[in-house]
Amino acid sequence: MIDTQVWSQFIRENWLVIVIALVLLFAVVNLVKTVLKWAIVIVIVAGLLIYSGVTIDQIGNAVSKVKEETVGTLKNEAQEVMLKEARDAVYTSNGDGTFTITTPNIEVRGTAGEDKVNVTFRGVSLGQWSVNETVKSFIEEARKAQAVN
């Protein structure tokens, strides 16, 4: 991620350039009334970012890290919800070897005997998951609930 110490050092060394860029930004925003205004603002901000040494790779890495953490959090939450909602799950065999398990928050689609299932959590696809212990117990609990009904 971007180091705050690097930013503070950059600001100390280049405070005059930053002040001039801010004055230009305010002047452009207040004086220019067209779409050209936003193009100039973007050029100034991009120039500052390039001048500061922040690369597109660093921005991309930060975005990727946030995405991975978000997906990881969603997967953990989905597994917790699986355990809580397993007894209320509706198991549907589609007749062609595939099955669908639905709860109020989770949908699991897969093929009997395969190691991968597609998981959707609160309408957001979390992709294919390997059938781990949590998913396996969720599937078994849903089958038991279906057999009882």
Secondary structure, 3 states (H helix, E strand, C coil): CCCHHHHHHHHHHCHHHHHHHHHHHHHHHHHCCCCHHHHHHHHHHHHHHHHHCCCHHHHHHHHHHHHHHHHHHHHHHHHHHHHHHHHHCEEEECCCCEEEEECCCEEEEEECCCCEEEEEECCEEEEEEECCHHHHHHHHHHHHHHHHC
